[in-house]
Amino acid sequence: MIAEVGHYALILALGVAIVQTVLPLIGTRLRDPQLTAVAVPAAQAEFILIGFAFLALMTAYVTSDFSVANVWQNSHSAKPMLYKISGVWGNHEGSMLLWVLILALFGAAVSTFGKNLPRQLQANVLAVQGSIAVAFLLFIIITSNPFMRIDPAPFDGEGLNPVLQDPALAFHPPFLYVGYVGFSMAFSFAVAALIDGRIDAAWARWVRPWTLAAWMCLTLGIAMGSWWAYYELGWGGFWFWDPVENASFMPWLAGTALLHSALVMEKRDALKVWTILLAIITFSLSLMGTFLVRSGVLTSVHAFAVDPERGVFILAIMGVFIGGALVLFAWRAPLLTQGGLFAPISREGSLVLNNLLLTVACAAVLVGTLYPLALEALTGDKISVGAPFFNLTFVPLIVPLLIAMPFGPLLAWKRGDLLAAAQRLTAAAVVSLAVIIVVLALHQNGPWLAPLGIGIGVWLIVGAVTEIAYRVKMFDASGEEVWRRLRNLPRAAYGGALAHAGVGVMVIGLVATSAWREERIVALAPGGSVDIAGYQLTFKGVVPRIGPNYRERVGTFVISRGGSQFTVLHPSKREFTVERSTTTESGIHNGWRGDLYVVLGDQLKDGAFSVRVYFNPLVRLIWIGALIMFFGGAVSLSDRRLRVGAPKRARTKAAMATGGK
Amino acid sequence: MSARRLLEILALTLAMGLAAVSPSHAVQPGEVLQDPVLEARARALSEGLRCLVCQNQSIDDSDAPLAKDLRVLVRERLTAGDSDDEILDFVVARYGEFVLLKPRFTPHTWLLWLATPVVLLAAAAAIIFAHRRRNLATEGPKPLTASEKRRLKRLIGEG
């Protein structure tokens, strides 16, 4: 019964989404306030209905209702509760339902919290959101219905792919989708502005918090995926330039560029047309990410050609929205007035450089991801584009961006002084150089570029500190004045500096672990030992153990250092009986120098086990850096300027000024 | 479909099936070469070669039996004294261009390799062009005329 009610709610939601799209658009055309006002309750009703459908599916999962085909295919009664719940979005149909749920959530948020938005803009934004919902609800109902029944109901389910039964991966898709779908807000605002033919600095102020929230979640979602790959896939890699990863990385790159260009638009009323275009591009890349992952085109061009229903549907959605938005852009963008002149060397100029490098880097990832697909579809030639390609094209674009990064916030708007900014960064340069020299001395056997990479990371961190120090006049004002300035500095400034420092932390982790990773591959019999990076590992043997829905063989490794034992690691191999597949659970010891990473392999013919041991120096900094970036975004989002409209702040400032006199 | 092609497909399916049920762990202890220099070259080569039955994994990372065969093959050629390029040629001749994770610069990959630099140059040119055009469009304020100068002097009280 609950499945049918969920199905019905989904169809009702489609009806409401059509109303949400059509009536407000007519209303804003005819200047009819009543039709325009339909947008707000419609968006809220749509959210409630889709939320209901989602809960219905979740109920079916939690109660293990195997008469629902989707539950039968992806769940099992013996599965732990967490994975019964995450199983809802661990499959195609359920994840698309999550997609529209988040879309509706953002729509409901705009209708509930967007009271300070101009009615016209709010209605147009909600109408565009509604049209996206119409497309995806149709997609779900026609091609990917999660509420299909099977009769007779099977006795038990087929289980969820074991590698997906993991806490980090349980929450990876929701964050990723909040990121993807969150960029639909920027898209809807952009299209609404184009429909209106009007755009101003206030527009950027309304768009920025939504984009920032989406960007934060996407950052965290990607980091979670990479963290999962690191400990679950069993060889300690964290980024593979896999098309599925690239699909989430491209919207991130474009979204990062968008955050920065919206800044220029808000503060200086410049780069309007470009910001609009970038908003369209960012969401288009999110749609493409959904298409790449959901259509099956990545697994094989042929598989896609054999069963094209879903793929063609998403392709059509992409065509309509991307094509439509670009046509609208070409038609209406010339109406938008340009403002805010600036010299090449200025804050605006540095943000243009940021946008240039980020979007070209994004293009490099795009070409590398799609080229093999296109080549195979057109000529039948199969080629592979892997990590070496991206290292050669992507990295050379990102390195100059990283080097230039600390300069940006130190340049003034309109016309900046590069020499003065360079002087302010002297300390950062000296510290980075010192670090480079020390690292070079410690690692005399190369690789030679690695110390420079570490230096860039340090440069970013000290550069971010420098920015804050100068903004509060750390070196030329009294302690009291510095303290006052520290308290009054907008949170957005702290957030930006934190995010930049987070990039630096991540760079250090990436470089260190790529350059100085150690590895031992040995056959160990119980009692045998292996040395790595100053640790000694002694293999004690393997015991079998039974888990909730798997059997495992657990190895015991005693880790000692300088003769004294300090920890024990238990890497294991799990065999999932229902799904008939195995996973590797690596044993990881996290020390301050890096991770000791032990993987238990198969038993060899002579009874010994194949064991792989890695030492990954400073590898955790990669994810700590991502967390700092997320946190920076959160601090920036809590800035009152983004929470409330600017006029209020101006008023309180004026009130403070008069109060002070 | 020739019998040979059929066999190949069978072998591939079998290999994939095996990979799914019994993942072992990439490079095995028995495979490692005694000579550390050769082994380092073997690892570097393996990282650039794709495991044919996996999704976007190098043979260095892959668990599949087919990847193991390729790793062993690379090491055999190395010990036989082949250069890196000779080994790559050998592997490509056997398995096709698909096996290389870094595509070669040939006519059908020109677009792949040149796209990024071309986009970069085009975008940089577009920015410079847009900047020039805007500077021309707003040439800055015109100099004051004589009467305006007189009026200004009067206004600031020097007249």
Boltz contact constraints between the chains, C-beta under 6 A:
constraints:
  - contact:
      token1: [A, 235]
      token2: [B, 26]
      max_distance: 6.0
  - contact:
      token1: [A, 235]
      token2: [B, 61]
      max_distance: 6.0
  - contact:
      token1: [A, 242]
      token2: [B, 56]
      max_distance: 6.0
  - contact:
      token1: [A, 356]
      token2: [B, 123]
      max_distance: 6.0
  - contact:
      token1: [A, 360]
      token2: [B, 119]
      max_distance: 6.0
  - contact:
      token1: [A, 360]
      token2: [B, 120]
      max_distance: 6.0
  - contact:
      token1: [A, 360]
      token2: [B, 123]
      max_distance: 6.0
  - contact:
      token1: [A, 363]
      token2: [B, 119]
      max_distance: 6.0
  - contact:
      token1: [A, 364]
      token2: [B, 116]
      max_distance: 6.0
  - contact:
      token1: [A, 367]
      token2: [B, 115]
      max_distance: 6.0
  - contact:
      token1: [A, 371]
      token2: [B, 112]
      max_distance: 6.0
  - contact:
      token1: [A, 381]
      token2: [B, 108]
      max_distance: 6.0
  - contact:
      token1: [A, 382]
      token2: [B, 98]
      max_distance: 6.0
  - contact:
      token1: [A, 383]
      token2: [B, 97]
      max_distance: 6.0
  - contact:
      token1: [A, 383]
      token2: [B, 103]
      max_distance: 6.0
  - contact:
      token1: [A, 384]
      token2: [B, 50]
      max_distance: 6.0
  - contact:
      token1: [A, 384]
      token2: [B, 98]
      max_distance: 6.0
  - contact:
      token1: [A, 384]
      token2: [B, 101]
      max_distance: 6.0
  - contact:
      token1: [A, 386]
      token2: [B, 101]
      max_distance: 6.0
  - contact:
      token1: [A, 388]
      token2: [B, 48]
      max_distance: 6.0
  - contact:
      token1: [A, 388]
      token2: [B, 101]
      max_distance: 6.0
  - contact:
      token1: [A, 388]
      token2: [B, 102]
      max_distance: 6.0
  - contact:
      token1: [A, 389]
      token2: [B, 102]
      max_distance: 6.0
  - contact:
      token1: [A, 393]
      token2: [B, 116]
      max_distance: 6.0
  - contact:
      token1: [A, 521]
      token2: [B, 27]
      max_distance: 6.0
  - contact:
      token1: [A, 521]
      token2: [B, 29]
      max_distance: 6.0
  - contact:
      token1: [A, 521]
      token2: [B, 32]
      max_distance: 6.0
  - contact:
      token1: [A, 522]
      token2: [B, 29]
      max_distance: 6.0
  - contact:
      token1: [A, 523]
      token2: [B, 29]
      max_distance: 6.0
  - contact:
      token1: [A, 601]
      token2: [B, 25]
      max_distance: 6.0
  - contact:
      token1: [A, 602]
      token2: [B, 24]
      max_distance: 6.0
  - contact:
      token1: [A, 610]
      token2: [B, 28]
      max_distance: 6.0
  - contact:
      token1: [A, 610]
      token2: [B, 29]
      max_distance: 6.0
  - contact:
      token1: [A, 612]
      token2: [B, 25]
      max_distance: 6.0
